[in-house]
Amino acid sequence: MDVLSDVLASVRLTGAIFFDSTFHADFVAESPKASIIAANVMPTSQYVFYFHTLLEGTCFAELTDGSMDPIRLEAGDIVAFPMDDGHALCSTVGLRAAPDLAIFIHPVDRQLPYVINSGSGSEGCRFVCGYLGCDIEPYNPFLESLPRMLHGRGIANQAWLTQLIHYAVSQTERHQAGGETILAKLAELLFVEVIRQYVEELPAESRSWLSGLRDPHIGRALRLIHGQPAVEWTLEGMARQIGLSRSVFAERFNHYVGVSPMQYLTRWRMQLAGRRLEMAGVSVAQVSAEIGYESEAAFNRAFKKATGVPPGQWRRRHSSRLQGTAYPEAPLASSSLPEAAAQP
C-alpha cells in the first residue's frame, strides 16, 4: 500500500496550469491569497493553492506579509504555497505591485495557459505556474504537514520532466484537443515530485504525518490502516503487527501523526465515507458496512461527530460536486493561487 498515493487520490488532488510567463528585470509578480480567487480558477475544489515552476533565470519568492525569509529560486526549482499566503516572485527582494485580479479566472473563450511577456531587460525569468486543488474535509492528513513555502530544488531540470513540461506547453500553443488535461496531469506530477523530495530531506527529528510515512514502524502502521480500513483494529493488535509494545506504539504514533492510532483510523474512515456518500445509489448502510461499522447508528454518530453533520445532510450538501458545479462553502478558506501580474 502506497499511503501517500492513497491519500492524494482520496482527497482528489487536481492540478491546473494557467500561466506560461516570461518576465524581464526589474519585475515583480504578486499573487493574492488563493482564497480570494479560488472560486474563479478551480470552483469544484474545496481548497486551492498556488505553485510556480521556474524554467529559466533566477529570482526570489517571498511572502508578502514579510513573515519569512525570501527563497532564492534557480532554473528547475518549484515553489508551492499550501497555506493560503499571498506572495511575490521578484527579481529583487522587497519589490511589490498590486496583483491584477482580472487574470485569475479560467477563460471560456480560449485555451490555457495564459502567455505573459513583460519587460524588456536582458535578464529574463520564465515560469510555468498554476494551481493545485484538493479536499480538506472530512480529513486531509497531508496538507497540514506542509510548510508555508514548499521549495523543490532542481526538480524541473530532470531531463524527462524538462521534456514533458515543454511538450505539455507546446500542446496548448498549437491548440490541440486535450492540451489542458495534459497540463493538469503535469501539475499533479510536479507536485508529487516536490513532496517526494521534501519527505526525503526531512530532518530525523521532524514531527508530522509525512515524517511518519518515513518511520519504519509508523509507516507500516499507516499502511495497515490504509490497506485495510474496515478491519476491526485494536491498539494491541496493530502494535503486535508492527512489532512494538502497546504503549511505545501509541506514543510513537502520536509523536509523528499528532493523534492516536484509533483516532487516525476513525478520521480516515470518515474521509472514505465522505467520498462514498457523494456517489449516487450508495446507501448509508452500505457505506457504514464498507468502512467497518456493524451498526448504521454507530456510523451515523461517528460521522456527525467528525463532520458536524449526519451522513444524509453531507450527501445533500455535496451533491453539487456530483453535478460538476462550484463547491459549497468550505470550513477552511478555499485557497488557490496561480501566477500574478508582472510590473516591469
N, C-alpha and C positions, 0 to 999 in steps of 0.2 A: 504494500500500500504506500503510495506516494502522497503523504499527508498534505504537503503544500499544494500539489495539483488538485487534490480533492477539495481543499478549501477554496481555491481560486475558482474552481468550477461551480461550487455550491453558492458562492457569493456573486457569481456571474460577472467576473472581471471582463470588461468590454473596453476596447480601445478605439480611438479615432484620431487620425492625423489631419489637422486643419491648416497648417501653415508650412510653406517652404519659403523661407525668408533669407535675404542677404542684406546685411547692414554694413555700412562703411563708417569708420570712426570720423568724428565722435558720435556715438549713438547710445540711446537707452531705449529698451523695450520693456515697458512696465505693464504688469498684469494685475488686475484687481483680485480680491478674494474670489475663489472659484464659486463660492455660494451665490455670488451676485449674478453670475451669468450661466450657472449650471443648467437651468431650465431651457435656455436658448440653444445650448450645444449638445446636451445629452439628456433630453427630457424624460426618458424612461428609466434612468438610473437614480437610485436613492442618493448616491454620494459620488461626487466627481472631483478629480484633482488633475493638475497640470503635469506634463513632462516636457522637457526640451532636449533635443539631441543636437550637439554641435558638430557639424561635419567639417568645417574649415575655420581656421583662425583661433584666436584666444580671446577670452573676455572674463567678466565676473558675474556671478549670480549672488544676489543678496536679498534678504527680507526687507521690505520697505519700512517695517517698524524699527529696524536697526537693532533688533534684539539678539542677533547672532553675527559672528564674523562672516564676511563675504567668502565665497568659494571661488577659486580661480578655475575656470574651465579651459580645457585644451581640446583640440580636434579629436573626436572619438568619444568624448565624455557625454554622459547623460545625467540630467538632474531632474528630480521629481519633487513635488511639494505636497505631501499627503495630508497636511493638517490645515488646509484652508487658509494658507498665508498669502497675502499679497506680496509680490516680489518683483525684482527687476533683473534684466540681463543688460549689462552695460560695458562699454569699453573702458570706463574709468569709474572707480568706486565712488558712490555717492551721487551720481547723476540721477535725476528724476524727471519724469514727464507724465502728465495725466494720461492714462490709457484711453484709447478711443473705443468706447463700449460698443459702437456700431459694428465692429468687426467680429465680435464674439457671438456669432449666430451661424447656424447651419443654413447654407444657401439653398434655395429651392429652384433656382434658375441656372445653376452651373454645378460643375463637379469639383469636389475638393482635390487638392488643397488650395487655399489661397496662396498666390505667389506675390511676395512683397519684396521690392527692391528699394532701398532707401540710402541716401547719402552718396557721395562721390569720392571719398577718400581712397587712398591706395590700399589701405589695410581693411580687409573685409572679414565678416563672420557669416557663415551660412548655417542656418538652423532648420531642422525638421521638428515641428512641435505639435502637440495636441493634448488629448485628454484621456484619462482612464476613469471608467465608471464601475461601481460595484454596489452590492447590497451592504448595509450596515446593521440590518435587523432581520430576523431575531438575534443573530450572533455572528460577528465577524472577528475572529481572534487575531488575524494577522495585521490589520490596519493599525491598531494601537501599538504594535511592535516597531513601527517605522519611525525614523527621525523626521524632523520638520523639513530638513533638506536632505534628500536621499541622493547621494552622489555616486554614480557608476563611472569608474575611470577607464577610459580607453575601450569601452565595450564596442562602440560602433566602428572601431578600427579593425576588428576581427574581419579577416578577408571575406568570409562568407556573408557576414552581416552587412559589410560595406556594399557588396554587390547587390544584396537583397534590397537595401534601402534605396539605392539609385534606381534599381529596376522598378520598385513599387512606385516611386515618384514619377518615373517616366511613363508609367501606365496612365496616370491621370493627365499628364501633359498631352498625351495622344487621345484622351477622352475615350479610352477603351472601356467597354462594359465590364463591370466587376472591379474597377480600379479602387473604389472606396473600400470595398471589402478586403482587398489585399492590404491597403494601408491600415485598416483596423486590426487585422491579424498581426501585422508588423509591429504596431504599437504594443500589443499584448506581449509579443515575443521579446521586444526590447526591455519591457518592464520586468519580465521574469528573469532575464539575464542580469539585470541590475540587482534583483532580490537575491539571486544565487551568489553573486559576488559579495553582497552585503553580509549574508549569512557566513560565508567562508572567512570573512575578515573580522567577525565579531570577537571582541576580547573574551578570554576564557571566563572571566568573572561576570560577564554581562547577564542580565536577567530579563528575559522576555520570552514570548511564545516562540519566536524564531530561534532563540538560543536553545530552547527546549528541544526543537527538532534535531539539533546537532548533538545533544547529550545522548549517549548510548542507551541509558535506562529510560529517560523521559521520552526520547524519540520512539522507543519501542512501545511504550505505553500509549502514546498518541496514535501509533499505527494500529494497535489493538482496538482502540476506541473508534477510529475512523473506518477500519476494516470490518468491524462487527458491532455497529452501534446498537443493534437490537438485543444483543446478549445481555443476560441479567447479571451484569458485572457487580462484584463487591470489591471493596478496597483490599481485602485479604486476597481474593482470587487474582486480582490484577497484579498485586505485589508479588505473589508467588510466580506468576507467569514471567515477570521480568527479573526475578532473582534478587529482590530486596525484601527487607522486613517491612511490615505494615507501616511502622512509624517513620522509618527512613524514607520509604517511598512517598508517603503523604507529605513529609517536609520538603523533599526534593522537588516534587511536582509543583507544590505551591510556590517554592522558590523561583522556579522558572516561569510558570504559567500564570501565577497570581491568584489562582483559585484551586480548590481541592479537586482531586480526580473525579469525584462523583458530581461536583458542581459542573465541571467541564463537560462530562458525559451528558448531563441534563441539558446544558446550553446547546451542545452540538445536536442533540436530538431535536430540540426546538427549531434549530436552523433547518434541519432536514424536513421537519414537519411543515414549517412555513412554506418551503418550496413545493411540497406535495399538495398542500391545501390550495395553492393557486391553480392547480391543474383541474380542468373540467372533468366531471364524472368520478372523482375520487372522494369517497365519503370520509367523514371524520373518524368513524370506527375503523376504516381501512388504514388510515394514516396512523392512528393510535397503535394498531397491531404491528404495523411495519417497523415502528421505531422502538418496540419492546414494552409497550404498556398493555397489560392484560385487561385493564378496566378503562373504558372510554371516559368515565367520570374522573378517574385519576389523571388521565391525559389532559382533560379539559382544565382541571385545576392547575396542573403544571404549566400548561401553555399560557393561561391567563396570568399566572404569577410572573412568567418570563417576559411576556409581551405587553401586558396591561389590558389585553382584550381576549375574549373567548375565540376559539377557532372559527366559528361561523362569522363573527364580525371581521376577523382578519381576512377571511376569504372575500367578503364583500368589499372591504377597504382596498384590497389589492387586485380587484377584478380589472381595473384599468390596465394593469400590466399585461393581462391576457389579451386585451384588445389593442395593444401597441400604442396606447395614449400616454400622456405625461403621468409621471408617478405622483401620487398624492403627497401631501406634506410629510416630510420625514422628520423623525425626532431630532436628528442631528442636522446641522446645516448641510444642505446638499452642496458640496463643494466641487468646483470644476475650474479647470484652468487651461487655456491654450496659450498662444503667443500674443504678446502685446504689441501695440503700435510703436513704431520707431520714431524717434525725434532726432534728426540729424543736428 
